[in-house]
Amino acid sequence: MAIVGRPNVGKSTLFNQIGKKRVSIVEDMPGVTRDRIYLDAEWLNHEFTMIDTGGIQIETDDRMLTAIRHQAQLAIEEADVILFIVDGKTGLTSADEEVGGILRNTRKPVVLTVNKVDSAKAMDEIYEFYNLGLGEPIPISASNALNLGDLLDKVVESLPKEHESDGEIDQIRVAVIGRPNVGKSSLVNALIGQERVIVSDIPGTTRDAIDTHFSKEGTNFVLIDTAGMRRKAKIDLPVERYSVIRSLRSVDRSDVVLIVIDAVDGVTEQDKKIAGYAHEAGKGIVIIVNKWDLVEKDSKTSLRFTETIRNELGFMQYAPVLFTSALTKQRIHRVIELIKFAAEQHAMRISTSVLNQVISDATAINPPPSENGRRLKIYFTTQADVKPPTFIFFVNDPEIMHFSYLRFLENRLRESFGFEGTPLKLVVRGRKEEDD
């Protein structure tokens, strides 16, 4: 279901009410919702996907508004049902009539919705919208959640039965993060082979986080293209603040994170902060160095750049590094391979017997540290969880487990099992905790 209409009629407010989440940016200025936003919703045991779009403005020379209109048209092409929102307070406008003309030509079910109808007097004003030739208008108030049930009944009634969801599909959720204007949207478009998000040379063009569902080589993916994260000092508008929060939330709900770095700028302080958040969140990670086509190279350029990344992101030695160009499609095919690889490593589980044998061999090579004449003893190790792989070490005294020795044990685990592309979580517990 695509939610469309001219700017500032309440599309994002309705989208958020139905989804019960603050997913779309809601701000009292036209043009805030720039890209298509996807969200799964349910009504009376019927599941469907909503697409929020930027407002359609038919006649405009503004580059961004033209791109918004194009994105709305793409959403209309993807949708099975179109929810056309008009403003009950403003009344029927020429822009509504032009949008209505576009929708009549789609030959798809259109649910005409009159928003901002929150009084009996306002009800008298909806009849003029019959002139759009799109059937009976449904009056609602998105901000007050009035009459949404009747609206959703009509939406569900219009959905094709074969498109109803028949269950959760195994999929890898991938967040694409990085500073503004490093080429995240271009990378997403290159990966899926079609224009999916607005690509512009204006920094910060992608303000919203967008989910793209696609399949390649028998694997289902959900690709989340996030708003570029700016330094806090540069986040002035409420819109920008929402975008940063949404970018971090996108990391939280992902399995694998693509950290996109600009090959020309190199690793910046902001890149370190972005990478640090993904690392602390325990996500599978692949580092993408984009715009590699703009770098003058010799036989050791990539080796030097990788070494710089390892030095700057010392906490992330495990993450594979790939040099790409979204513009020329250089090595784009390898991105999917590394996503799948990182996801597998992120979900890897080791049997308890094999795990304890590796730890036993490690302690034989490098005996545990001692403190005040008391030596650390590791009684037992178990893997408690995956995504990220989490290991619990039961010991005689957690205070004796030095950070350096825990890092040694992590290195041994990586040498033995790989775990490339994923952080590891190591937990140390005393014997009493084991008994409890």
C-alpha positions in Angstrom: 0.0 0.0 0.0 1.5 3.3 -1.1 0.5 6.5 0.8 0.5 9.4 -1.7 -0.7 13.0 -2.0 0.6 16.5 -2.3 2.9 17.9 0.4 1.8 18.6 3.9 -1.5 16.7 3.9 -0.6 14.4 6.8 0.8 11.3 5.0 3.6 10.6 7.5 1.3 11.3 10.5 -1.1 8.6 9.2 1.8 6.3 8.4 3.0 6.5 12.0 -0.4 6.1 13.5 -1.0 2.9 11.5 2.5 1.6 12.2 2.3 2.6 15.9 5.9 3.8 15.5 7.7 7.0 14.7 9.1 5.8 11.5 8.5 8.7 9.1 9.8 12.2 9.9 6.9 14.4 10.8 7.6 18.1 10.6 5.5 21.1 9.5 7.4 21.9 6.4 6.7 20.6 2.8 9.3 18.2 1.4 10.5 16.6 4.7 9.8 13.0 3.6 12.1 12.6 0.7 12.4 8.9 0.1 10.0 6.0 0.2 9.7 4.5 3.7 8.5 0.9 4.2 6.8 -0.6 7.2 5.0 -3.9 7.8 1.6 -3.5 9.4 -1.3 -5.7 10.4 -5.1 -5.2 10.7 -7.5 -7.9 11.7 -5.0 -10.7 11.0 -4.2 -9.2 7.5 -0.6 -8.3 7.0 0.5 -5.7 4.5 3.4 -3.3 3.8 3.0 0.4 3.8 5.1 2.8 1.7 5.2 6.4 2.8 6.3 8.9 0.1 7.3 12.4 -0.5 4.6 14.8 -1.5 3.8 14.9 -5.3 4.1 18.4 -6.9 3.3 18.2 -10.5 4.9 21.5 -11.8 8.2 22.4 -10.3 11.7 23.2 -11.4 13.1 22.3 -8.0 15.6 19.3 -8.4 14.7 17.7 -5.1 10.9 18.0 -5.5 11.3 16.5 -9.0 13.2 13.6 -7.4 10.5 13.2 -4.7 7.8 13.1 -7.4 9.7 10.4 -9.2 10.1 8.3 -6.0 6.3 8.6 -5.4 5.6 7.4 -8.9 7.9 4.4 -8.3 6.0 3.6 -5.0 2.7 3.8 -7.0 4.1 1.2 -9.4 5.2 -1.1 -6.6 1.9 -0.9 -4.6 -1.2 -3.1 -4.9 -3.3 -0.5 -3.2 -2.9 3.3 -3.2 -4.0 5.4 -0.3 -4.6 9.0 -1.7 -4.6 11.6 1.1 -6.2 15.0 0.7 -6.6 17.9 3.2 -10.1 18.4 4.5 -9.3 21.8 5.9 -7.8 23.2 2.7 -10.4 21.6 0.5 -10.0 20.4 -3.1 -7.1 22.0 -4.9 -5.8 21.9 -8.5 -2.8 19.9 -7.2 -5.2 17.2 -5.8 -6.9 17.1 -9.2 -3.6 16.6 -11.0 -2.5 13.8 -8.6 -6.0 12.3 -8.9 -5.5 12.2 -12.7 -2.3 10.3 -12.3 -3.9 7.8 -10.0 -6.9 7.2 -12.2 -4.5 6.1 -15.0 -2.8 3.5 -12.8 -5.8 1.2 -12.9 -5.1 0.1 -9.3 -7.4 0.3 -6.3 -7.3 3.8 -4.8 -8.6 4.5 -1.3 -9.5 8.2 -1.2 -8.8 9.6 2.3 -9.8 13.1 3.5 -7.5 13.9 6.5 -7.9 16.6 9.2 -11.6 15.9 9.5 -12.1 16.2 13.3 -15.5 17.8 13.7 -19.1 17.4 12.4 -18.7 20.7 10.6 -15.7 19.4 8.7 -17.7 16.4 7.6 -19.8 18.7 5.5 -16.7 19.7 3.5 -15.7 16.3 2.2 -18.3 15.9 -0.6 -16.4 18.1 -3.0 -13.8 15.3 -3.2 -16.2 13.1 -5.1 -15.2 15.3 -8.0 -11.9 13.4 -8.2 -13.7 10.4 -9.6 -12.0 8.0 -7.2 -15.0 6.8 -5.3 -16.3 7.5 -1.8 -13.9 9.6 0.3 -13.2 8.3 3.8 -12.9 11.1 6.4 -10.2 10.7 9.1 -8.1 12.6 11.5 -4.6 11.1 11.5 -3.3 13.2 14.3 -6.2 12.2 16.6 -6.5 8.6 15.2 -10.2 9.1 14.3 -11.9 6.6 12.0 -8.7 4.7 11.2 -10.6 1.4 11.6 -13.0 2.1 8.7 -10.0 3.2 6.6 -8.0 0.1 7.3 -11.1 -2.1 6.6 -11.3 -0.5 3.2 -7.5 -1.0 2.6 -7.7 -4.7 3.6 -10.7 -5.2 1.4 -8.8 -3.8 -1.6 -5.7 -6.0 -1.1 -5.2 -8.9 -3.6 -5.6 -12.1 -1.6 -2.6 -13.8 -3.1 -0.3 -11.0 -1.7 -1.3 -11.7 1.9 1.7 -12.7 4.0 2.0 -16.4 4.8 4.8 -16.3 7.3 8.2 -14.9 8.2 10.9 -15.5 5.6 14.5 -16.1 6.7 16.4 -13.0 5.7 19.6 -11.1 6.5 19.0 -7.5 7.7 21.7 -5.2 6.5 22.2 -1.6 7.7 24.1 0.8 5.5 25.7 3.5 7.6 28.3 6.2 7.2 28.8 10.0 7.1 26.7 12.1 4.7 27.7 12.0 1.0 29.9 8.9 1.1 27.8 7.1 -1.5 25.5 5.0 0.6 22.4 5.5 -1.6 24.5 4.9 -4.7 25.8 1.7 -3.1 22.2 0.5 -2.4 21.1 1.2 -5.9 24.1 -0.6 -7.3 23.5 -3.7 -5.1 19.8 -4.2 -6.1 20.2 -3.1 -9.7 17.6 -0.4 -9.8 17.0 3.2 -8.7 15.7 2.7 -5.2 16.7 5.9 -3.2 17.3 9.4 -4.3 20.9 9.9 -5.3 22.1 13.5 -5.2 25.4 15.3 -4.8 23.8 17.4 -2.0 25.1 16.1 1.4 22.4 14.7 3.6 19.9 14.0 0.8 18.8 10.7 2.5 17.1 11.8 5.7 15.0 8.7 6.3 16.0 5.1 6.9 14.5 2.9 4.1 14.0 -0.9 4.0 14.5 -2.6 0.6 13.6 -6.3 0.3 15.3 -8.3 -2.4 16.7 -11.7 -3.1 20.0 -12.8 -4.7 21.4 -16.3 -5.2 18.6 -17.9 -3.1 19.1 -15.6 -0.1 16.6 -13.0 1.1 17.9 -9.6 2.2 16.5 -6.5 3.8 18.7 -3.5 3.0 18.4 -0.5 5.3 19.8 2.7 3.7 20.2 5.1 6.6 20.5 8.9 6.8 24.1 10.1 6.9 25.3 10.6 10.5 26.5 14.1 11.1 28.6 15.4 14.0 26.3 16.5 16.9 27.5 20.1 16.5 26.1 20.2 13.0 22.7 18.7 13.9 20.6 21.9 14.1 17.2 21.1 12.6 14.8 18.7 14.4 14.7 16.8 11.1 18.5 16.1 11.3 18.1 14.9 14.9 15.4 12.4 14.0 17.7 11.1 11.2 20.6 10.4 13.5 18.4 8.6 16.0 16.8 6.5 13.2 20.3 5.6 11.8 21.3 4.2 15.2 18.0 2.3 15.5 18.7 0.9 12.0 21.9 -0.5 13.3 20.1 -2.0 16.3 17.6 -4.0 14.2 20.2 -5.2 11.7 22.2 -8.4 11.5 25.1 -7.0 9.4 26.3 -3.4 9.1 28.0 -2.0 6.1 30.2 0.8 7.2 30.8 3.0 4.2 34.0 5.1 4.2 34.9 7.7 1.6 38.2 6.6 -0.2 39.1 10.3 -0.8 38.6 11.5 2.7 39.9 8.4 4.4 39.0 7.4 8.0 37.6 10.4 9.9 36.7 10.9 13.6 33.1 10.6 12.7 33.8 7.2 10.9 35.4 6.0 14.2 32.3 6.9 16.2 29.9 5.3 13.7 32.0 2.1 13.6 32.3 2.2 17.4 28.5 2.2 17.8 28.1 -0.8 15.4 30.8 -2.6 17.2 29.3 -2.0 20.7 25.9 -3.1 19.3 27.5 -6.5 18.5 26.6 -6.5 14.8 28.3 -8.3 11.9 30.4 -5.7 10.1 31.9 -5.2 6.7 33.9 -2.1 5.9 33.2 -0.6 2.4 35.7 1.9 1.1 33.7 3.6 -1.6 34.7 5.9 -4.5 37.9 3.9 -5.0 37.8 5.0 -8.6 38.7 8.5 -7.6 42.0 7.5 -5.9 45.3 7.5 -7.7 46.8 4.0 -7.1 49.9 1.9 -7.3 50.5 -1.7 -6.5 50.4 -1.1 -2.7 47.7 1.5 -2.4 45.0 -0.9 -1.1 47.4 -2.5 1.3 48.4 0.9 2.8 44.8 2.0 3.1 43.8 -1.3 4.8 46.7 -0.8 7.2 45.5 2.7 8.0 42.0 1.4 8.7 43.4 -1.3 11.0 45.3 1.4 12.9 42.4 3.9 13.1 39.8 1.3 13.9 42.0 -0.8 16.3 38.9 -2.3 18.0 37.7 -3.7 14.7 40.5 -5.9 13.4 38.0 -8.7 12.6 36.0 -6.7 9.9 36.7 -7.5 6.2 37.6 -4.5 4.1 36.4 -4.1 0.5 37.3 -1.4 -2.0 34.4 -0.5 -4.3 33.0 2.1 -6.6 29.2 2.4 -6.6 29.6 4.6 -9.7 31.6 2.1 -11.9 30.2 -1.0 -10.1 33.8 -2.1 -9.2 33.6 -5.1 -6.9 30.0 -4.5 -6.1 29.3 -8.2 -6.7 31.6 -9.0 -3.8 29.5 -7.0 -1.3 26.7 -9.6 -1.2 29.3 -12.3 -0.7 30.8 -10.6 2.3 27.4 -9.8 3.8 26.4 -13.5 3.6 29.8 -14.5 5.0 29.6 -12.0 7.9 26.0 -13.1 8.7 27.2 -16.8 8.9 30.1 -15.9 11.2 27.8 -13.7 13.3 25.4 -16.7 13.8 28.1 -19.4 14.2 27.8 -21.8 17.2 30.6 -24.0 18.5 30.0 -27.2 20.3 30.9 -27.2 24.0 33.4 -30.0 23.8 35.3 -28.5 21.0 35.3 -25.1 22.6 36.7 -26.3 25.9 39.4 -28.3 24.1 40.5 -25.0 22.3 40.6 -23.1 25.6 42.5 -25.9 27.3 45.1 -25.9 24.6 45.3 -22.1 24.9 45.9 -22.2 28.6 48.6 -24.8 28.2 50.5 -22.6 25.7 50.0 -19.4 27.7 49.1 -20.1 31.4 46.5 -17.9 33.1 47.8 -14.9 35.1 48.2 -14.9 38.9 47.7 -12.1 41.5 48.9 -12.1 45.0 50.0 -15.7 44.7 46.7 -16.8 43.4 46.4 -18.1 39.9 43.4 -17.8 37.6 41.7 -21.1 36.9 39.2 -21.5 34.0 36.9 -24.4 35.0 34.5 -24.4 32.0 33.6 -22.4 28.9 30.3 -22.4 27.1 28.8 -20.5 24.2 25.7 -18.8 25.6 24.4 -17.0 22.5 24.9 -16.0 18.8 24.5 -12.6 17.0 27.1 -11.9 18.4 28.7 -15.1 19.5 28.8 -14.9 23.3 31.1 -17.0 25.5 31.0 -17.4 29.2 34.2 -18.3 31.1 33.5 -19.8 34.6 36.6 -19.1 36.7 37.7 -19.2 40.4 38.1 -15.4 40.6 36.9 -13.0 37.9 39.2 -10.2 39.4 42.3 -12.1 38.3 41.2 -12.2 34.6 43.3 -9.4 33.1 42.0 -7.7 30.0 45.1 -8.7 28.1 44.5 -12.4 28.9 40.9 -12.2 27.8 42.1 -10.6 24.6 44.5 -13.5 24.2 41.6 -16.0 24.6 39.6 -14.1 22.0 42.4 -14.2 19.5 42.7 -18.0 20.1 39.0 -18.4 19.4 39.3 -16.4 16.2 42.4 -18.4 15.1 40.5 -21.7 15.7 37.0 -20.9 14.4 37.3 -17.7 12.2 34.6 -15.4 13.4 35.6 -12.9 10.7 33.2 -10.0 10.4 31.7 -10.3 13.8 32.6 -9.0 17.3 32.8 -11.5 20.1 31.3 -11.0 23.6 33.3 -12.6 26.4 31.8 -12.8 29.9 33.7 -13.9 33.0 31.8 -15.4 35.9 32.9 -16.8 39.3 32.3 -20.3 40.3 29.4 -19.3 42.7 27.6 -17.7 39.7 28.0 -21.0 37.9 26.4 -22.9 40.8 23.4 -20.5 40.9 
